[in-house]
Amino acid sequence: MILSMTGFGEARLEEDAHAYHLEIRTVNNRYLKASIHLPDEFGFLETEVERLIRQKITRGSASLRLHVRDLSAAAAQEINTSAIHQYIEQLRHAVADDPRTRIDLATLATLPGVCQPRDLTEAQREQTWELIQRLTTTAMEHLLSMRQTEGRAITADLTAHCDLISRRLASIRERVPAVVAEFRDRLLSRVQELLNGSGVKLAEQDLLKEVSIYAERSDISEEVSRLASHGEQFLRLMGEREPSGRKLEFVAQEMLREANTMGSKTGDGQIARDVVEIKAAIDRIKEQVMNVE
């Protein structure tokens, strides 16, 4: 099943005079990268929160942020009076030349080290973890739902491109035998003209053998078969339950390799036009796969 790497999920909760808002966003990235932003008093939970993310996501860049507001007096941060006194002394020296300057306590409270997270008991830590775990789990469910919805749209688009490639390959497969035969006949006619003009004698059987060998070098039947096989493998990977984004990237690259070889070997105008359409479809596939988990 295809999952998009792009998504958003959030969860809100009010409990014990706290208002919590947790949100998580994911964007495409070659590997899994988790960025956790928690208030200082919840910093001890960062490793556990990241573990929850990694249980559900295997690829992409995930950013989780927790907002907390309306804390009660009992839950407020503790004031570091020592830090405040040090700031005041420094500010007094700094503004000594201008007695009109006033020291704003509200501004002091925002300075580093003034407000410190209160120490939690072991029971409070357990309770806090249960709450954050619930929030994270709910937000992840919403995130995964969005990733699945976008994944279905990506699946439809990729399937359409694979169908186009399959149709163009069918057209090329029908045309290849005639193209090889026409090339062999033109080559044989040209060689015979050169031999007649030079007076060189060559057994017809040997001539036909050499011409056939050279003509086979323009035969793209093997490339057509390999590209068709890659296309079938691509569709099978799309249906797997496990994340397959990296595998799909690799197969798409192999598909492009075969298409490039076909384009360089063929001299037929119709086949060349079909190859151009195939390569354009593969390019769009590669763009889409970049956002698949």
Backbone torsions as a table, in degrees:
resi	resn	phi	psi	omega
1	MET	NA	131.8	-178.9
2	ILE	-80.9	130.1	173.9
3	LEU	-119.9	133.1	174.5
4	SER	-73.0	149.5	175.4
5	MET	-85.8	-8.2	-178.9
6	THR	-97.4	130.7	179.0
7	GLY	-173.6	170.6	179.5
8	PHE	-148.1	140.1	175.8
9	GLY	-147.5	149.8	179.5
10	GLU	-146.7	162.6	177.6
11	ALA	-148.3	142.0	179.2
12	ARG	-126.5	148.2	-179.1
13	LEU	-159.4	139.7	172.8
14	GLU	-119.0	124.8	-176.6
15	GLU	-157.7	135.1	177.0
16	ASP	51.2	48.8	176.6
17	ALA	66.2	15.0	175.7
18	HIS	-111.5	141.2	171.2
19	ALA	-114.3	116.8	-175.6
20	TYR	-107.9	140.4	173.4
21	HIS	-139.0	110.9	-179.9
22	LEU	-112.2	130.7	178.5
23	GLU	-133.1	147.1	179.1
24	ILE	-135.9	132.9	179.1
25	ARG	-123.8	144.8	176.1
26	THR	-130.9	143.4	174.8
27	VAL	-133.6	170.1	-175.5
28	ASN	-72.0	142.2	177.0
29	ASN	-159.8	146.4	-175.2
30	ARG	-61.1	-35.3	179.3
31	TYR	-126.1	176.3	179.7
32	LEU	-83.1	127.0	177.0
33	LYS	-134.0	120.1	-178.0
34	ALA	-110.9	130.5	177.9
35	SER	-122.0	116.1	-174.3
36	ILE	-109.5	127.2	179.2
37	HIS	-123.3	103.4	-179.6
38	LEU	-119.9	151.1	171.9
39	PRO	-58.2	155.9	-174.8
40	ASP	-54.2	-40.0	-175.8
41	GLU	-68.9	-13.9	178.7
42	PHE	-108.9	10.4	-177.1
43	GLY	-58.9	-28.5	-179.0
44	PHE	-66.9	-11.6	-179.0
45	LEU	-96.0	-0.9	-173.4
46	GLU	-57.5	-44.4	-178.8
47	THR	-64.0	-41.3	-179.2
48	GLU	-68.3	-38.3	178.7
49	VAL	-65.5	-42.2	178.2
50	GLU	-62.8	-36.9	177.6
51	ARG	-61.3	-40.6	177.5
52	LEU	-61.1	-40.7	179.9
53	ILE	-64.2	-45.6	-176.5
54	ARG	-68.4	-19.0	176.3
55	GLN	-71.5	-24.8	-174.7
56	LYS	-111.2	-21.1	-175.4
57	ILE	-123.8	134.3	-179.3
58	THR	-114.0	-12.8	-176.1
59	ARG	-153.8	140.7	-179.8
60	GLY	120.9	168.5	177.5
61	SER	-103.8	117.9	-176.6
62	ALA	-111.4	132.4	178.2
63	SER	-123.8	118.9	179.7
64	LEU	-113.3	135.2	-179.1
65	ARG	-137.0	133.0	179.0
66	LEU	-114.0	126.9	176.5
67	HIS	-111.0	135.0	178.6
68	VAL	-129.4	133.3	179.6
69	ARG	-142.4	174.1	178.2
70	ASP	54.9	49.2	178.1
71	LEU	-75.6	142.7	176.7
72	SER	-74.1	167.9	179.9
73	ALA	-60.2	-36.7	-178.2
74	ALA	-69.1	-26.6	-176.8
75	ALA	-97.6	0.1	-176.4
76	ALA	-66.9	162.5	177.0
77	GLN	-73.4	152.6	178.2
78	GLU	-81.9	147.2	-178.7
79	ILE	-94.2	128.8	177.3
80	ASN	-88.1	92.3	-175.8
81	THR	-63.2	-33.6	179.2
82	SER	-61.6	-42.8	178.8
83	ALA	-64.9	-38.5	179.9
84	ILE	-63.1	-45.3	-179.8
85	HIS	-60.5	-40.2	179.5
86	GLN	-65.7	-42.4	177.6
87	TYR	-62.4	-42.7	-178.0
88	ILE	-62.1	-44.4	179.6
89	GLU	-60.9	-42.6	179.8
90	GLN	-66.2	-39.5	-179.2
91	LEU	-69.2	-35.4	178.2
92	ARG	-61.0	-42.2	178.2
93	HIS	-67.0	-36.6	-176.6
94	ALA	-69.1	-31.0	-175.4
95	VAL	-109.7	15.6	-176.9
96	ALA	-58.8	-32.1	-178.0
97	ASP	-78.5	-10.1	-178.3
98	ASP	-131.7	90.4	-177.1
99	PRO	-64.5	-12.7	-179.2
100	ARG	-77.1	-16.6	-178.2
101	THR	-69.8	133.5	-179.8
102	ARG	-113.3	144.9	177.9
103	ILE	-92.3	119.5	-176.4
104	ASP	-91.7	119.2	-179.5
105	LEU	-63.5	-34.7	179.7
106	ALA	-62.7	-38.5	177.6
107	THR	-69.4	-39.1	177.6
108	LEU	-57.3	-37.9	-176.3
109	ALA	-65.1	-20.8	-178.6
110	THR	-89.9	-6.6	-177.9
111	LEU	-74.7	149.3	-178.3
112	PRO	-57.4	135.2	175.1
113	GLY	86.6	-7.1	-178.0
114	VAL	-76.6	-49.9	178.9
115	CYS	-99.9	126.6	-178.6
116	GLN	-118.8	140.8	176.9
117	PRO	-63.4	138.7	-179.9
118	ARG	-70.7	150.9	178.0
119	ASP	-74.4	135.0	179.0
120	LEU	-102.6	143.8	173.4
121	THR	-74.0	167.7	179.6
122	GLU	-60.9	-39.1	178.7
123	ALA	-64.9	-40.1	179.2
124	GLN	-67.2	-36.8	176.6
125	ARG	-62.4	-42.8	178.2
126	GLU	-61.9	-44.6	-179.4
127	GLN	-64.6	-41.5	178.9
128	THR	-63.1	-42.8	179.8
129	TRP	-63.0	-42.3	178.4
130	GLU	-60.3	-39.9	-179.2
131	LEU	-67.8	-48.2	-179.0
132	ILE	-65.8	-34.1	177.6
133	GLN	-63.5	-42.7	178.0
134	ARG	-62.6	-45.2	179.7
135	LEU	-61.0	-46.6	-178.1
136	THR	-63.8	-42.4	-179.6
137	THR	-62.8	-43.6	179.2
138	THR	-64.1	-46.1	179.5
139	ALA	-61.9	-38.9	179.5
140	MET	-65.7	-37.0	177.8
141	GLU	-61.6	-44.1	178.1
142	HIS	-65.6	-39.4	178.3
143	LEU	-61.6	-48.9	-177.9
144	LEU	-64.6	-34.5	177.6
145	SER	-62.5	-43.5	178.3
146	MET	-66.2	-40.2	179.5
147	ARG	-64.4	-35.6	177.6
148	GLN	-68.6	-41.0	179.1
149	THR	-61.5	-47.1	178.3
150	GLU	-67.3	-31.9	178.3
151	GLY	-63.5	-36.7	178.2
152	ARG	-65.5	-37.9	177.9
153	ALA	-66.6	-41.0	177.9
154	ILE	-63.9	-40.7	178.8
155	THR	-59.0	-45.3	179.6
156	ALA	-61.5	-40.9	-179.3
157	ASP	-68.0	-44.6	179.8
158	LEU	-64.0	-40.3	179.3
159	THR	-62.2	-40.7	179.3
160	ALA	-62.8	-41.5	178.8
161	HIS	-66.8	-39.7	177.6
162	CYS	-64.7	-37.6	177.3
163	ASP	-63.4	-41.9	178.6
164	LEU	-61.7	-44.8	178.9
165	ILE	-60.2	-42.2	-179.9
166	SER	-61.9	-41.2	-180.0
167	ARG	-66.6	-41.9	-180.0
168	ARG	-67.0	-37.2	177.5
169	LEU	-65.4	-37.3	177.6
170	ALA	-62.3	-41.2	178.5
171	SER	-64.5	-42.5	-179.6
172	ILE	-66.1	-42.3	-177.9
173	ARG	-59.7	-38.4	178.1
174	GLU	-68.7	-32.0	-174.5
175	ARG	-84.5	-27.3	-172.6
176	VAL	-55.5	-50.4	-177.7
177	PRO	-56.4	-43.5	-180.0
178	ALA	-65.8	-38.7	-179.8
179	VAL	-65.1	-42.8	179.4
180	VAL	-64.7	-42.3	179.7
181	ALA	-64.5	-43.0	179.0
182	GLU	-63.7	-40.3	179.1
183	PHE	-65.5	-41.0	-179.9
184	ARG	-64.6	-42.2	-179.8
185	ASP	-65.1	-43.1	179.4
186	ARG	-64.9	-40.9	180.0
187	LEU	-65.1	-43.1	-179.8
188	LEU	-63.0	-43.4	179.7
189	SER	-62.6	-41.5	-178.9
190	ARG	-67.7	-41.8	179.8
191	VAL	-64.3	-41.4	179.5
192	GLN	-63.1	-38.8	177.1
193	GLU	-62.5	-43.4	179.8
194	LEU	-66.3	-40.1	179.3
195	LEU	-66.1	-42.1	179.6
196	ASN	-64.1	-37.4	-179.2
197	GLY	-72.0	-26.6	-177.6
198	SER	-94.6	-13.2	-179.5
199	GLY	80.2	6.7	179.9
200	VAL	-78.7	136.0	179.0
201	LYS	-101.5	135.0	179.6
202	LEU	-144.1	132.5	-179.3
203	ALA	-58.8	136.3	-176.0
204	GLU	-59.7	-37.2	-179.7
205	GLN	-63.6	-44.1	178.7
206	ASP	-65.0	-38.5	179.3
207	LEU	-63.4	-46.4	179.9
208	LEU	-61.7	-38.1	-179.3
209	LYS	-63.9	-47.2	-178.6
210	GLU	-65.1	-41.6	-179.6
211	VAL	-65.1	-40.6	-179.5
212	SER	-64.6	-40.8	178.8
213	ILE	-61.7	-44.4	-179.0
214	TYR	-67.9	-38.8	-178.6
215	ALA	-65.6	-34.1	-179.3
216	GLU	-64.9	-22.0	178.3
217	ARG	-66.8	-20.0	177.4
218	SER	-94.6	-0.1	179.8
219	ASP	-78.0	122.1	-177.8
220	ILE	-105.6	20.2	-178.5
221	SER	-58.9	-41.4	-179.0
222	GLU	-65.7	-41.7	178.8
223	GLU	-63.5	-38.6	178.3
224	VAL	-62.5	-44.3	-179.7
225	SER	-65.1	-42.0	-180.0
226	ARG	-67.0	-40.3	178.8
227	LEU	-64.7	-40.6	177.5
228	ALA	-62.5	-39.8	178.7
229	SER	-65.4	-41.3	177.4
230	HIS	-62.3	-38.7	178.8
231	GLY	-63.0	-40.9	177.2
232	GLU	-65.5	-40.3	177.7
233	GLN	-63.6	-39.6	179.4
234	PHE	-59.7	-45.2	-179.9
235	LEU	-65.7	-37.0	178.2
236	ARG	-65.2	-41.7	179.4
237	LEU	-63.5	-35.1	178.9
238	MET	-62.6	-27.9	-177.9
239	GLY	-90.4	-3.7	-179.4
240	GLU	-70.5	151.4	179.9
241	ARG	-75.4	-34.1	-178.7
242	GLU	-78.7	150.4	176.1
243	PRO	-55.5	133.3	-173.5
244	SER	-131.2	18.6	-175.8
245	GLY	-56.2	-46.4	-178.8
246	ARG	-65.7	-39.6	177.6
247	LYS	-64.1	-40.3	179.3
248	LEU	-64.1	-37.7	176.8
249	GLU	-60.2	-44.9	-178.9
250	PHE	-63.9	-45.9	-178.7
251	VAL	-64.5	-40.0	178.5
252	ALA	-61.8	-37.5	177.5
253	GLN	-65.1	-39.9	177.6
254	GLU	-67.0	-36.7	176.9
255	MET	-61.5	-42.8	179.8
256	LEU	-65.9	-36.9	178.3
257	ARG	-59.6	-46.5	179.5
258	GLU	-65.0	-40.8	179.6
259	ALA	-63.2	-39.9	178.3
260	ASN	-63.6	-40.7	178.1
261	THR	-63.8	-41.7	177.8
262	MET	-60.2	-44.3	-178.7
263	GLY	-64.4	-35.5	-178.6
264	SER	-77.3	-25.4	-176.2
265	LYS	-89.5	-30.3	-173.8
266	THR	-82.6	146.3	174.1
267	GLY	-117.5	9.5	-177.6
268	ASP	-91.5	132.5	-176.6
269	GLY	-64.2	-43.5	-178.4
270	GLN	-65.5	-44.4	178.2
271	ILE	-63.5	-40.3	179.6
272	ALA	-60.4	-39.9	178.7
273	ARG	-66.5	-39.4	177.5
274	ASP	-64.1	-39.9	-179.8
275	VAL	-64.1	-39.2	178.1
276	VAL	-60.1	-43.6	178.2
277	GLU	-64.5	-39.2	179.1
278	ILE	-63.5	-45.7	-178.8
279	LYS	-64.9	-37.5	177.8
280	ALA	-64.3	-40.3	178.7
281	ALA	-65.8	-40.0	179.7
282	ILE	-66.1	-38.4	177.3
283	ASP	-60.1	-41.1	178.6
284	ARG	-68.6	-35.6	175.8
285	ILE	-61.2	-45.8	-179.0
286	LYS	-62.2	-37.7	178.0
287	GLU	-63.7	-43.5	-179.0
288	GLN	-68.9	-39.8	-177.5
289	VAL	-64.4	-24.9	178.1
290	MET	-61.2	-18.1	-179.7
291	ASN	-111.1	19.8	-180.0
292	VAL	-104.4	131.2	179.7
293	GLU	-65.3	NA	NA
